[in-house]
Amino acid sequence: MTVRLLLIRHARVDFDSRNFKRTGRGRQWDPPLGEEGTEQAQRLAARLSMMEVPAAVFVSPFLRCRQTLQPYLEGLGKDAPVTNVVEDLGEVFIGRWEGMSFEDILAGDDELARRFREQEAMFSLAPGGESGTELRSRVVPAVEKALASAVSGTVLVVTHGGVINAYLGHVMHIPHDMFFLPDNASINTVDAEGDHRSMRFLNDARHLTDPGVFLPPASAVRRD
């Protein structure tokens, strides 16, 4: 039977935040959602509420992912499935770059600026950071374990752009560490049947660009 995997990137964060958390990889930036991200999470919830209730839900332990998922779970109420917080779904560790803006990272380093402009992966160059191989070695088994928790239906995973790249790169046989930039609150869909994995949709953010499509029909709106 087919299991549908929804890999969702967290909504937009508060970039002024100085919140950090300690993980097994080191001290990592852990910002909350910003105002725009909070609205994105609401629009994502409206989209998901029009789909089947997932058989299983998994989330990164970082605050931005848990806050992205929260409006949807609140809307489900008592029907919400148990949420599994998985450490290995956490974002790639970028060592001394944690919490730094791209502008600060690139300042005065012409080679890094060139790589940024020419769409080359940078995170593996971070001093003390995680390599692309290390990232895939923890992400792929974590996502596969999530898929194995359901025999049919949908598995929902809320995580990070680096994690999504790592897993989809594995599925699509793309060797690059970062081959696309998932939009905040976007949905990336994979169909899994046995050991076979196939891409269904990449970077779907229509609930953000066309939110009216995902409103309940007028006949479903209660009028007292």
PyMOL commands that place a pseudoatom at each C-alpha (Angstrom):
pseudoatom trace, name=CA, resn=MET, resi=1, chain=A, elem=C, hetatm=0, pos=[0.000, 0.000, 0.000]
pseudoatom trace, name=CA, resn=THR, resi=2, chain=A, elem=C, hetatm=0, pos=[1.073, 3.568, -0.637]
pseudoatom trace, name=CA, resn=VAL, resi=3, chain=A, elem=C, hetatm=0, pos=[2.089, 5.929, 2.154]
pseudoatom trace, name=CA, resn=ARG, resi=4, chain=A, elem=C, hetatm=0, pos=[2.194, 9.618, 1.299]
pseudoatom trace, name=CA, resn=LEU, resi=5, chain=A, elem=C, hetatm=0, pos=[4.943, 11.626, 2.972]
pseudoatom trace, name=CA, resn=LEU, resi=6, chain=A, elem=C, hetatm=0, pos=[4.413, 15.362, 3.484]
pseudoatom trace, name=CA, resn=LEU, resi=7, chain=A, elem=C, hetatm=0, pos=[7.729, 17.062, 4.254]
pseudoatom trace, name=CA, resn=ILE, resi=8, chain=A, elem=C, hetatm=0, pos=[6.952, 20.579, 5.449]
pseudoatom trace, name=CA, resn=ARG, resi=9, chain=A, elem=C, hetatm=0, pos=[9.453, 23.338, 6.071]
pseudoatom trace, name=CA, resn=HIS, resi=10, chain=A, elem=C, hetatm=0, pos=[8.814, 25.527, 9.105]
pseudoatom trace, name=CA, resn=ALA, resi=11, chain=A, elem=C, hetatm=0, pos=[7.307, 28.990, 8.672]
pseudoatom trace, name=CA, resn=ARG, resi=12, chain=A, elem=C, hetatm=0, pos=[9.362, 32.206, 8.622]
pseudoatom trace, name=CA, resn=VAL, resi=13, chain=A, elem=C, hetatm=0, pos=[11.260, 32.942, 11.827]
pseudoatom trace, name=CA, resn=ASP, resi=14, chain=A, elem=C, hetatm=0, pos=[12.004, 36.034, 13.885]
pseudoatom trace, name=CA, resn=PHE, resi=15, chain=A, elem=C, hetatm=0, pos=[15.473, 36.805, 12.544]
pseudoatom trace, name=CA, resn=ASP, resi=16, chain=A, elem=C, hetatm=0, pos=[16.192, 39.186, 15.433]
pseudoatom trace, name=CA, resn=SER, resi=17, chain=A, elem=C, hetatm=0, pos=[15.923, 36.351, 17.945]
pseudoatom trace, name=CA, resn=ARG, resi=18, chain=A, elem=C, hetatm=0, pos=[19.011, 35.379, 19.943]
pseudoatom trace, name=CA, resn=ASN, resi=19, chain=A, elem=C, hetatm=0, pos=[17.505, 32.146, 21.261]
pseudoatom trace, name=CA, resn=PHE, resi=20, chain=A, elem=C, hetatm=0, pos=[19.757, 29.077, 21.196]
pseudoatom trace, name=CA, resn=LYS, resi=21, chain=A, elem=C, hetatm=0, pos=[19.401, 25.489, 22.340]
pseudoatom trace, name=CA, resn=ARG, resi=22, chain=A, elem=C, hetatm=0, pos=[21.878, 22.749, 23.121]
pseudoatom trace, name=CA, resn=THR, resi=23, chain=A, elem=C, hetatm=0, pos=[21.608, 19.665, 20.882]
pseudoatom trace, name=CA, resn=GLY, resi=24, chain=A, elem=C, hetatm=0, pos=[23.712, 16.560, 20.459]
pseudoatom trace, name=CA, resn=ARG, resi=25, chain=A, elem=C, hetatm=0, pos=[25.545, 18.394, 17.685]
pseudoatom trace, name=CA, resn=GLY, resi=26, chain=A, elem=C, hetatm=0, pos=[26.288, 21.575, 19.625]
pseudoatom trace, name=CA, resn=ARG, resi=27, chain=A, elem=C, hetatm=0, pos=[24.763, 24.976, 20.390]
pseudoatom trace, name=CA, resn=GLN, resi=28, chain=A, elem=C, hetatm=0, pos=[22.204, 25.765, 17.688]
pseudoatom trace, name=CA, resn=TRP, resi=29, chain=A, elem=C, hetatm=0, pos=[20.080, 28.811, 16.860]
pseudoatom trace, name=CA, resn=ASP, resi=30, chain=A, elem=C, hetatm=0, pos=[16.467, 28.249, 17.934]
pseudoatom trace, name=CA, resn=PRO, resi=31, chain=A, elem=C, hetatm=0, pos=[14.329, 31.269, 17.007]
pseudoatom trace, name=CA, resn=PRO, resi=32, chain=A, elem=C, hetatm=0, pos=[10.534, 31.403, 17.309]
pseudoatom trace, name=CA, resn=LEU, resi=33, chain=A, elem=C, hetatm=0, pos=[8.275, 32.291, 14.402]
pseudoatom trace, name=CA, resn=GLY, resi=34, chain=A, elem=C, hetatm=0, pos=[7.977, 35.936, 13.512]
pseudoatom trace, name=CA, resn=GLU, resi=35, chain=A, elem=C, hetatm=0, pos=[4.725, 37.742, 12.744]
pseudoatom trace, name=CA, resn=GLU, resi=36, chain=A, elem=C, hetatm=0, pos=[4.775, 36.676, 9.090]
pseudoatom trace, name=CA, resn=GLY, resi=37, chain=A, elem=C, hetatm=0, pos=[5.596, 33.104, 10.070]
pseudoatom trace, name=CA, resn=THR, resi=38, chain=A, elem=C, hetatm=0, pos=[2.669, 32.965, 12.472]
pseudoatom trace, name=CA, resn=GLU, resi=39, chain=A, elem=C, hetatm=0, pos=[0.345, 33.923, 9.613]
pseudoatom trace, name=CA, resn=GLN, resi=40, chain=A, elem=C, hetatm=0, pos=[1.984, 31.330, 7.360]
pseudoatom trace, name=CA, resn=ALA, resi=41, chain=A, elem=C, hetatm=0, pos=[1.392, 28.648, 9.992]
pseudoatom trace, name=CA, resn=GLN, resi=42, chain=A, elem=C, hetatm=0, pos=[-2.301, 29.561, 10.084]
pseudoatom trace, name=CA, resn=ARG, resi=43, chain=A, elem=C, hetatm=0, pos=[-2.569, 29.311, 6.299]
pseudoatom trace, name=CA, resn=LEU, resi=44, chain=A, elem=C, hetatm=0, pos=[-0.759, 25.992, 6.355]
pseudoatom trace, name=CA, resn=ALA, resi=45, chain=A, elem=C, hetatm=0, pos=[-3.208, 24.733, 8.986]
pseudoatom trace, name=CA, resn=ALA, resi=46, chain=A, elem=C, hetatm=0, pos=[-6.147, 25.733, 6.791]
pseudoatom trace, name=CA, resn=ARG, resi=47, chain=A, elem=C, hetatm=0, pos=[-4.623, 23.771, 3.908]
pseudoatom trace, name=CA, resn=LEU, resi=48, chain=A, elem=C, hetatm=0, pos=[-3.890, 20.676, 5.979]
pseudoatom trace, name=CA, resn=SER, resi=49, chain=A, elem=C, hetatm=0, pos=[-7.344, 20.716, 7.574]
pseudoatom trace, name=CA, resn=MET, resi=50, chain=A, elem=C, hetatm=0, pos=[-8.831, 20.065, 4.125]
pseudoatom trace, name=CA, resn=MET, resi=51, chain=A, elem=C, hetatm=0, pos=[-6.708, 16.922, 3.730]
pseudoatom trace, name=CA, resn=GLU, resi=52, chain=A, elem=C, hetatm=0, pos=[-6.998, 13.554, 5.436]
pseudoatom trace, name=CA, resn=VAL, resi=53, chain=A, elem=C, hetatm=0, pos=[-5.863, 13.374, 9.046]
pseudoatom trace, name=CA, resn=PRO, resi=54, chain=A, elem=C, hetatm=0, pos=[-2.340, 11.916, 8.993]
pseudoatom trace, name=CA, resn=ALA, resi=55, chain=A, elem=C, hetatm=0, pos=[-1.652, 8.451, 10.295]
pseudoatom trace, name=CA, resn=ALA, resi=56, chain=A, elem=C, hetatm=0, pos=[1.455, 9.773, 12.051]
pseudoatom trace, name=CA, resn=VAL, resi=57, chain=A, elem=C, hetatm=0, pos=[3.028, 13.161, 12.812]
pseudoatom trace, name=CA, resn=PHE, resi=58, chain=A, elem=C, hetatm=0, pos=[6.721, 13.886, 13.354]
pseudoatom trace, name=CA, resn=VAL, resi=59, chain=A, elem=C, hetatm=0, pos=[8.439, 17.167, 14.129]
pseudoatom trace, name=CA, resn=SER, resi=60, chain=A, elem=C, hetatm=0, pos=[11.902, 18.570, 14.685]
pseudoatom trace, name=CA, resn=PRO, resi=61, chain=A, elem=C, hetatm=0, pos=[12.557, 19.603, 18.298]
pseudoatom trace, name=CA, resn=PHE, resi=62, chain=A, elem=C, hetatm=0, pos=[13.307, 23.189, 17.255]
pseudoatom trace, name=CA, resn=LEU, resi=63, chain=A, elem=C, hetatm=0, pos=[10.783, 25.805, 18.351]
pseudoatom trace, name=CA, resn=ARG, resi=64, chain=A, elem=C, hetatm=0, pos=[10.039, 27.102, 14.861]
pseudoatom trace, name=CA, resn=CYS, resi=65, chain=A, elem=C, hetatm=0, pos=[8.896, 23.671, 13.715]
pseudoatom trace, name=CA, resn=ARG, resi=66, chain=A, elem=C, hetatm=0, pos=[6.722, 22.998, 16.734]
pseudoatom trace, name=CA, resn=GLN, resi=67, chain=A, elem=C, hetatm=0, pos=[5.097, 26.438, 16.391]
pseudoatom trace, name=CA, resn=THR, resi=68, chain=A, elem=C, hetatm=0, pos=[4.453, 25.817, 12.680]
pseudoatom trace, name=CA, resn=LEU, resi=69, chain=A, elem=C, hetatm=0, pos=[2.609, 22.603, 13.493]
pseudoatom trace, name=CA, resn=GLN, resi=70, chain=A, elem=C, hetatm=0, pos=[0.679, 23.928, 16.495]
pseudoatom trace, name=CA, resn=PRO, resi=71, chain=A, elem=C, hetatm=0, pos=[-2.266, 25.675, 14.743]
pseudoatom trace, name=CA, resn=TYR, resi=72, chain=A, elem=C, hetatm=0, pos=[-3.053, 22.554, 12.750]
pseudoatom trace, name=CA, resn=LEU, resi=73, chain=A, elem=C, hetatm=0, pos=[-2.996, 20.291, 15.802]
pseudoatom trace, name=CA, resn=GLU, resi=74, chain=A, elem=C, hetatm=0, pos=[-5.150, 22.733, 17.762]
pseudoatom trace, name=CA, resn=GLY, resi=75, chain=A, elem=C, hetatm=0, pos=[-7.686, 22.676, 14.949]
pseudoatom trace, name=CA, resn=LEU, resi=76, chain=A, elem=C, hetatm=0, pos=[-7.846, 18.881, 15.065]
pseudoatom trace, name=CA, resn=GLY, resi=77, chain=A, elem=C, hetatm=0, pos=[-8.496, 18.931, 18.807]
pseudoatom trace, name=CA, resn=LYS, resi=78, chain=A, elem=C, hetatm=0, pos=[-9.121, 15.474, 20.239]
pseudoatom trace, name=CA, resn=ASP, resi=79, chain=A, elem=C, hetatm=0, pos=[-8.686, 13.955, 16.765]
pseudoatom trace, name=CA, resn=ALA, resi=80, chain=A, elem=C, hetatm=0, pos=[-5.049, 15.038, 16.588]
pseudoatom trace, name=CA, resn=PRO, resi=81, chain=A, elem=C, hetatm=0, pos=[-2.606, 12.125, 16.323]
pseudoatom trace, name=CA, resn=VAL, resi=82, chain=A, elem=C, hetatm=0, pos=[0.268, 11.803, 18.760]
pseudoatom trace, name=CA, resn=THR, resi=83, chain=A, elem=C, hetatm=0, pos=[3.166, 14.067, 17.774]
pseudoatom trace, name=CA, resn=ASN, resi=84, chain=A, elem=C, hetatm=0, pos=[6.606, 12.445, 17.769]
pseudoatom trace, name=CA, resn=VAL, resi=85, chain=A, elem=C, hetatm=0, pos=[9.510, 14.836, 18.412]
pseudoatom trace, name=CA, resn=VAL, resi=86, chain=A, elem=C, hetatm=0, pos=[12.606, 13.455, 16.672]
pseudoatom trace, name=CA, resn=GLU, resi=87, chain=A, elem=C, hetatm=0, pos=[16.082, 14.841, 17.391]
pseudoatom trace, name=CA, resn=ASP, resi=88, chain=A, elem=C, hetatm=0, pos=[17.519, 13.622, 14.078]
pseudoatom trace, name=CA, resn=LEU, resi=89, chain=A, elem=C, hetatm=0, pos=[15.004, 15.805, 12.173]
pseudoatom trace, name=CA, resn=GLY, resi=90, chain=A, elem=C, hetatm=0, pos=[16.751, 18.891, 13.595]
pseudoatom trace, name=CA, resn=GLU, resi=91, chain=A, elem=C, hetatm=0, pos=[18.429, 21.374, 11.271]
pseudoatom trace, name=CA, resn=VAL, resi=92, chain=A, elem=C, hetatm=0, pos=[21.976, 20.995, 10.010]
pseudoatom trace, name=CA, resn=PHE, resi=93, chain=A, elem=C, hetatm=0, pos=[24.585, 22.178, 12.515]
pseudoatom trace, name=CA, resn=ILE, resi=94, chain=A, elem=C, hetatm=0, pos=[26.688, 25.040, 11.142]
pseudoatom trace, name=CA, resn=GLY, resi=95, chain=A, elem=C, hetatm=0, pos=[29.221, 25.401, 13.934]
pseudoatom trace, name=CA, resn=ARG, resi=96, chain=A, elem=C, hetatm=0, pos=[30.495, 28.940, 14.462]
pseudoatom trace, name=CA, resn=TRP, resi=97, chain=A, elem=C, hetatm=0, pos=[27.998, 30.257, 11.920]
pseudoatom trace, name=CA, resn=GLU, resi=98, chain=A, elem=C, hetatm=0, pos=[25.007, 29.438, 14.123]
pseudoatom trace, name=CA, resn=GLY, resi=99, chain=A, elem=C, hetatm=0, pos=[22.805, 32.514, 14.547]
pseudoatom trace, name=CA, resn=MET, resi=100, chain=A, elem=C, hetatm=0, pos=[24.752, 34.594, 11.988]
pseudoatom trace, name=CA, resn=SER, resi=101, chain=A, elem=C, hetatm=0, pos=[23.089, 36.303, 9.021]
pseudoatom trace, name=CA, resn=PHE, resi=102, chain=A, elem=C, hetatm=0, pos=[24.208, 35.512, 5.479]
pseudoatom trace, name=CA, resn=GLU, resi=103, chain=A, elem=C, hetatm=0, pos=[25.534, 39.065, 5.243]
pseudoatom trace, name=CA, resn=ASP, resi=104, chain=A, elem=C, hetatm=0, pos=[27.815, 38.516, 8.243]
pseudoatom trace, name=CA, resn=ILE, resi=105, chain=A, elem=C, hetatm=0, pos=[28.942, 35.096, 7.042]
pseudoatom trace, name=CA, resn=LEU, resi=106, chain=A, elem=C, hetatm=0, pos=[29.829, 36.389, 3.573]
pseudoatom trace, name=CA, resn=ALA, resi=107, chain=A, elem=C, hetatm=0, pos=[31.383, 39.685, 4.679]
pseudoatom trace, name=CA, resn=GLY, resi=108, chain=A, elem=C, hetatm=0, pos=[35.001, 39.941, 3.516]
pseudoatom trace, name=CA, resn=ASP, resi=109, chain=A, elem=C, hetatm=0, pos=[35.120, 36.394, 2.080]
pseudoatom trace, name=CA, resn=ASP, resi=110, chain=A, elem=C, hetatm=0, pos=[35.057, 36.594, -1.705]
pseudoatom trace, name=CA, resn=GLU, resi=111, chain=A, elem=C, hetatm=0, pos=[35.121, 32.808, -2.153]
pseudoatom trace, name=CA, resn=LEU, resi=112, chain=A, elem=C, hetatm=0, pos=[32.077, 32.266, 0.044]
pseudoatom trace, name=CA, resn=ALA, resi=113, chain=A, elem=C, hetatm=0, pos=[30.276, 35.114, -1.732]
pseudoatom trace, name=CA, resn=ARG, resi=114, chain=A, elem=C, hetatm=0, pos=[31.065, 33.483, -5.093]
pseudoatom trace, name=CA, resn=ARG, resi=115, chain=A, elem=C, hetatm=0, pos=[29.708, 30.118, -3.905]
pseudoatom trace, name=CA, resn=PHE, resi=116, chain=A, elem=C, hetatm=0, pos=[26.543, 31.829, -2.651]
pseudoatom trace, name=CA, resn=ARG, resi=117, chain=A, elem=C, hetatm=0, pos=[25.983, 33.589, -5.996]
pseudoatom trace, name=CA, resn=GLU, resi=118, chain=A, elem=C, hetatm=0, pos=[26.656, 30.429, -8.016]
pseudoatom trace, name=CA, resn=GLN, resi=119, chain=A, elem=C, hetatm=0, pos=[24.268, 28.211, -6.050]
pseudoatom trace, name=CA, resn=GLU, resi=120, chain=A, elem=C, hetatm=0, pos=[26.908, 26.095, -4.357]
pseudoatom trace, name=CA, resn=ALA, resi=121, chain=A, elem=C, hetatm=0, pos=[26.298, 24.553, -0.941]
pseudoatom trace, name=CA, resn=MET, resi=122, chain=A, elem=C, hetatm=0, pos=[28.000, 26.431, 1.889]
pseudoatom trace, name=CA, resn=PHE, resi=123, chain=A, elem=C, hetatm=0, pos=[26.990, 24.809, 5.165]
pseudoatom trace, name=CA, resn=SER, resi=124, chain=A, elem=C, hetatm=0, pos=[29.647, 22.087, 4.985]
pseudoatom trace, name=CA, resn=LEU, resi=125, chain=A, elem=C, hetatm=0, pos=[32.293, 24.846, 5.012]
pseudoatom trace, name=CA, resn=ALA, resi=126, chain=A, elem=C, hetatm=0, pos=[31.123, 26.163, 8.391]
pseudoatom trace, name=CA, resn=PRO, resi=127, chain=A, elem=C, hetatm=0, pos=[33.903, 25.936, 10.992]
pseudoatom trace, name=CA, resn=GLY, resi=128, chain=A, elem=C, hetatm=0, pos=[33.051, 22.992, 13.248]
pseudoatom trace, name=CA, resn=GLY, resi=129, chain=A, elem=C, hetatm=0, pos=[29.838, 22.293, 11.351]
pseudoatom trace, name=CA, resn=GLU, resi=130, chain=A, elem=C, hetatm=0, pos=[28.149, 19.185, 10.021]
pseudoatom trace, name=CA, resn=SER, resi=131, chain=A, elem=C, hetatm=0, pos=[29.075, 17.796, 6.599]
pseudoatom trace, name=CA, resn=GLY, resi=132, chain=A, elem=C, hetatm=0, pos=[26.564, 16.877, 3.918]
pseudoatom trace, name=CA, resn=THR, resi=133, chain=A, elem=C, hetatm=0, pos=[27.392, 13.203, 4.393]
pseudoatom trace, name=CA, resn=GLU, resi=134, chain=A, elem=C, hetatm=0, pos=[26.836, 13.449, 8.139]
pseudoatom trace, name=CA, resn=LEU, resi=135, chain=A, elem=C, hetatm=0, pos=[23.526, 15.220, 7.603]
pseudoatom trace, name=CA, resn=ARG, resi=136, chain=A, elem=C, hetatm=0, pos=[22.194, 12.583, 5.214]
pseudoatom trace, name=CA, resn=SER, resi=137, chain=A, elem=C, hetatm=0, pos=[23.410, 9.759, 7.455]
pseudoatom trace, name=CA, resn=ARG, resi=138, chain=A, elem=C, hetatm=0, pos=[21.066, 10.893, 10.249]
pseudoatom trace, name=CA, resn=VAL, resi=139, chain=A, elem=C, hetatm=0, pos=[18.198, 12.395, 8.222]
pseudoatom trace, name=CA, resn=VAL, resi=140, chain=A, elem=C, hetatm=0, pos=[17.492, 9.552, 5.792]
pseudoatom trace, name=CA, resn=PRO, resi=141, chain=A, elem=C, hetatm=0, pos=[17.100, 6.863, 8.502]
pseudoatom trace, name=CA, resn=ALA, resi=142, chain=A, elem=C, hetatm=0, pos=[14.959, 9.240, 10.603]
pseudoatom trace, name=CA, resn=VAL, resi=143, chain=A, elem=C, hetatm=0, pos=[12.537, 9.906, 7.734]
pseudoatom trace, name=CA, resn=GLU, resi=144, chain=A, elem=C, hetatm=0, pos=[12.478, 6.248, 6.729]
pseudoatom trace, name=CA, resn=LYS, resi=145, chain=A, elem=C, hetatm=0, pos=[11.635, 5.280, 10.306]
pseudoatom trace, name=CA, resn=ALA, resi=146, chain=A, elem=C, hetatm=0, pos=[8.767, 7.790, 10.238]
pseudoatom trace, name=CA, resn=LEU, resi=147, chain=A, elem=C, hetatm=0, pos=[7.478, 6.257, 6.999]
pseudoatom trace, name=CA, resn=ALA, resi=148, chain=A, elem=C, hetatm=0, pos=[7.686, 2.777, 8.486]
pseudoatom trace, name=CA, resn=SER, resi=149, chain=A, elem=C, hetatm=0, pos=[5.308, 3.826, 11.276]
pseudoatom trace, name=CA, resn=ALA, resi=150, chain=A, elem=C, hetatm=0, pos=[2.341, 3.779, 8.877]
pseudoatom trace, name=CA, resn=VAL, resi=151, chain=A, elem=C, hetatm=0, pos=[1.089, 1.028, 6.574]
pseudoatom trace, name=CA, resn=SER, resi=152, chain=A, elem=C, hetatm=0, pos=[-1.092, 3.445, 4.604]
pseudoatom trace, name=CA, resn=GLY, resi=153, chain=A, elem=C, hetatm=0, pos=[-2.340, 7.025, 4.643]
pseudoatom trace, name=CA, resn=THR, resi=154, chain=A, elem=C, hetatm=0, pos=[-0.251, 10.123, 5.247]
pseudoatom trace, name=CA, resn=VAL, resi=155, chain=A, elem=C, hetatm=0, pos=[2.855, 10.737, 7.315]
pseudoatom trace, name=CA, resn=LEU, resi=156, chain=A, elem=C, hetatm=0, pos=[3.383, 14.396, 8.197]
pseudoatom trace, name=CA, resn=VAL, resi=157, chain=A, elem=C, hetatm=0, pos=[6.897, 15.667, 8.996]
pseudoatom trace, name=CA, resn=VAL, resi=158, chain=A, elem=C, hetatm=0, pos=[7.608, 19.295, 9.935]
pseudoatom trace, name=CA, resn=THR, resi=159, chain=A, elem=C, hetatm=0, pos=[11.299, 20.061, 9.674]
pseudoatom trace, name=CA, resn=HIS, resi=160, chain=A, elem=C, hetatm=0, pos=[13.946, 22.301, 8.049]
pseudoatom trace, name=CA, resn=GLY, resi=161, chain=A, elem=C, hetatm=0, pos=[15.210, 23.233, 4.602]
pseudoatom trace, name=CA, resn=GLY, resi=162, chain=A, elem=C, hetatm=0, pos=[18.512, 21.416, 5.033]
pseudoatom trace, name=CA, resn=VAL, resi=163, chain=A, elem=C, hetatm=0, pos=[16.771, 18.262, 6.218]
pseudoatom trace, name=CA, resn=ILE, resi=164, chain=A, elem=C, hetatm=0, pos=[14.322, 18.350, 3.302]
pseudoatom trace, name=CA, resn=ASN, resi=165, chain=A, elem=C, hetatm=0, pos=[17.213, 18.752, 0.838]
pseudoatom trace, name=CA, resn=ALA, resi=166, chain=A, elem=C, hetatm=0, pos=[19.069, 15.857, 2.421]
pseudoatom trace, name=CA, resn=TYR, resi=167, chain=A, elem=C, hetatm=0, pos=[16.140, 13.434, 2.178]
pseudoatom trace, name=CA, resn=LEU, resi=168, chain=A, elem=C, hetatm=0, pos=[14.873, 14.501, -1.241]
pseudoatom trace, name=CA, resn=GLY, resi=169, chain=A, elem=C, hetatm=0, pos=[18.415, 14.492, -2.606]
pseudoatom trace, name=CA, resn=HIS, resi=170, chain=A, elem=C, hetatm=0, pos=[18.597, 10.869, -1.505]
pseudoatom trace, name=CA, resn=VAL, resi=171, chain=A, elem=C, hetatm=0, pos=[15.237, 10.031, -3.122]
pseudoatom trace, name=CA, resn=MET, resi=172, chain=A, elem=C, hetatm=0, pos=[16.061, 11.839, -6.370]
pseudoatom trace, name=CA, resn=HIS, resi=173, chain=A, elem=C, hetatm=0, pos=[19.701, 10.683, -6.512]
pseudoatom trace, name=CA, resn=ILE, resi=174, chain=A, elem=C, hetatm=0, pos=[21.000, 14.240, -6.457]
pseudoatom trace, name=CA, resn=PRO, resi=175, chain=A, elem=C, hetatm=0, pos=[24.478, 14.430, -4.902]
pseudoatom trace, name=CA, resn=HIS, resi=176, chain=A, elem=C, hetatm=0, pos=[24.417, 18.169, -4.090]
pseudoatom trace, name=CA, resn=ASP, resi=177, chain=A, elem=C, hetatm=0, pos=[23.925, 19.061, -0.433]
pseudoatom trace, name=CA, resn=MET, resi=178, chain=A, elem=C, hetatm=0, pos=[21.508, 21.918, -1.227]
pseudoatom trace, name=CA, resn=PHE, resi=179, chain=A, elem=C, hetatm=0, pos=[19.830, 21.749, -4.640]
pseudoatom trace, name=CA, resn=PHE, resi=180, chain=A, elem=C, hetatm=0, pos=[16.792, 23.945, -3.932]
pseudoatom trace, name=CA, resn=LEU, resi=181, chain=A, elem=C, hetatm=0, pos=[15.487, 26.365, -1.319]
pseudoatom trace, name=CA, resn=PRO, resi=182, chain=A, elem=C, hetatm=0, pos=[12.130, 25.201, 0.055]
pseudoatom trace, name=CA, resn=ASP, resi=183, chain=A, elem=C, hetatm=0, pos=[9.800, 28.100, 0.782]
pseudoatom trace, name=CA, resn=ASN, resi=184, chain=A, elem=C, hetatm=0, pos=[8.794, 28.634, 4.386]
pseudoatom trace, name=CA, resn=ALA, resi=185, chain=A, elem=C, hetatm=0, pos=[5.685, 26.548, 5.209]
pseudoatom trace, name=CA, resn=SER, resi=186, chain=A, elem=C, hetatm=0, pos=[5.915, 24.752, 1.859]
pseudoatom trace, name=CA, resn=ILE, resi=187, chain=A, elem=C, hetatm=0, pos=[4.841, 21.123, 1.346]
pseudoatom trace, name=CA, resn=ASN, resi=188, chain=A, elem=C, hetatm=0, pos=[7.042, 18.580, -0.444]
pseudoatom trace, name=CA, resn=THR, resi=189, chain=A, elem=C, hetatm=0, pos=[5.316, 15.297, -1.218]
pseudoatom trace, name=CA, resn=VAL, resi=190, chain=A, elem=C, hetatm=0, pos=[6.779, 11.825, -1.707]
pseudoatom trace, name=CA, resn=ASP, resi=191, chain=A, elem=C, hetatm=0, pos=[4.844, 8.629, -2.398]
pseudoatom trace, name=CA, resn=ALA, resi=192, chain=A, elem=C, hetatm=0, pos=[6.271, 5.499, -0.760]
pseudoatom trace, name=CA, resn=GLU, resi=193, chain=A, elem=C, hetatm=0, pos=[5.258, 1.988, -1.763]
pseudoatom trace, name=CA, resn=GLY, resi=194, chain=A, elem=C, hetatm=0, pos=[7.353, -0.769, -0.275]
pseudoatom trace, name=CA, resn=ASP, resi=195, chain=A, elem=C, hetatm=0, pos=[10.977, 0.229, -0.839]
pseudoatom trace, name=CA, resn=HIS, resi=196, chain=A, elem=C, hetatm=0, pos=[10.108, 2.502, -3.770]
pseudoatom trace, name=CA, resn=ARG, resi=197, chain=A, elem=C, hetatm=0, pos=[10.063, 6.300, -3.307]
pseudoatom trace, name=CA, resn=SER, resi=198, chain=A, elem=C, hetatm=0, pos=[8.799, 8.732, -5.942]
pseudoatom trace, name=CA, resn=MET, resi=199, chain=A, elem=C, hetatm=0, pos=[8.438, 12.502, -5.952]
pseudoatom trace, name=CA, resn=ARG, resi=200, chain=A, elem=C, hetatm=0, pos=[4.870, 13.754, -6.284]
pseudoatom trace, name=CA, resn=PHE, resi=201, chain=A, elem=C, hetatm=0, pos=[5.194, 17.518, -5.744]
pseudoatom trace, name=CA, resn=LEU, resi=202, chain=A, elem=C, hetatm=0, pos=[7.994, 19.904, -4.835]
pseudoatom trace, name=CA, resn=ASN, resi=203, chain=A, elem=C, hetatm=0, pos=[7.797, 23.183, -2.909]
pseudoatom trace, name=CA, resn=ASP, resi=204, chain=A, elem=C, hetatm=0, pos=[4.014, 23.602, -2.874]
pseudoatom trace, name=CA, resn=ALA, resi=205, chain=A, elem=C, hetatm=0, pos=[3.126, 26.926, -1.252]
pseudoatom trace, name=CA, resn=ARG, resi=206, chain=A, elem=C, hetatm=0, pos=[-0.254, 27.582, -2.843]
pseudoatom trace, name=CA, resn=HIS, resi=207, chain=A, elem=C, hetatm=0, pos=[-1.846, 27.966, 0.591]
pseudoatom trace, name=CA, resn=LEU, resi=208, chain=A, elem=C, hetatm=0, pos=[0.356, 31.063, 0.990]
pseudoatom trace, name=CA, resn=THR, resi=209, chain=A, elem=C, hetatm=0, pos=[-0.067, 32.536, -2.483]
pseudoatom trace, name=CA, resn=ASP, resi=210, chain=A, elem=C, hetatm=0, pos=[-3.760, 31.619, -2.942]
pseudoatom trace, name=CA, resn=PRO, resi=211, chain=A, elem=C, hetatm=0, pos=[-5.178, 31.210, 0.578]
pseudoatom trace, name=CA, resn=GLY, resi=212, chain=A, elem=C, hetatm=0, pos=[-8.767, 31.732, -0.529]
pseudoatom trace, name=CA, resn=VAL, resi=213, chain=A, elem=C, hetatm=0, pos=[-8.720, 28.362, -2.282]
pseudoatom trace, name=CA, resn=PHE, resi=214, chain=A, elem=C, hetatm=0, pos=[-8.328, 26.674, 1.090]
pseudoatom trace, name=CA, resn=LEU, resi=215, chain=A, elem=C, hetatm=0, pos=[-11.141, 28.390, 2.954]
pseudoatom trace, name=CA, resn=PRO, resi=216, chain=A, elem=C, hetatm=0, pos=[-14.152, 26.234, 3.891]
pseudoatom trace, name=CA, resn=PRO, resi=217, chain=A, elem=C, hetatm=0, pos=[-17.074, 26.553, 1.448]
pseudoatom trace, name=CA, resn=ALA, resi=218, chain=A, elem=C, hetatm=0, pos=[-19.712, 29.106, 2.380]
pseudoatom trace, name=CA, resn=SER, resi=219, chain=A, elem=C, hetatm=0, pos=[-22.200, 26.316, 3.042]
pseudoatom trace, name=CA, resn=ALA, resi=220, chain=A, elem=C, hetatm=0, pos=[-19.908, 24.988, 5.789]
pseudoatom trace, name=CA, resn=VAL, resi=221, chain=A, elem=C, hetatm=0, pos=[-19.718, 28.302, 7.645]
pseudoatom trace, name=CA, resn=ARG, resi=222, chain=A, elem=C, hetatm=0, pos=[-22.061, 28.353, 10.612]
pseudoatom trace, name=CA, resn=ARG, resi=223, chain=A, elem=C, hetatm=0, pos=[-24.385, 31.332, 10.877]
pseudoatom trace, name=CA, resn=ASP, resi=224, chain=A, elem=C, hetatm=0, pos=[-26.077, 31.918, 14.246]
for i in range(1, 224): cmd.bond("trace and resi %d" % i, "trace and resi %d" % (i + 1))
show_as sticks, trace
zoom trace
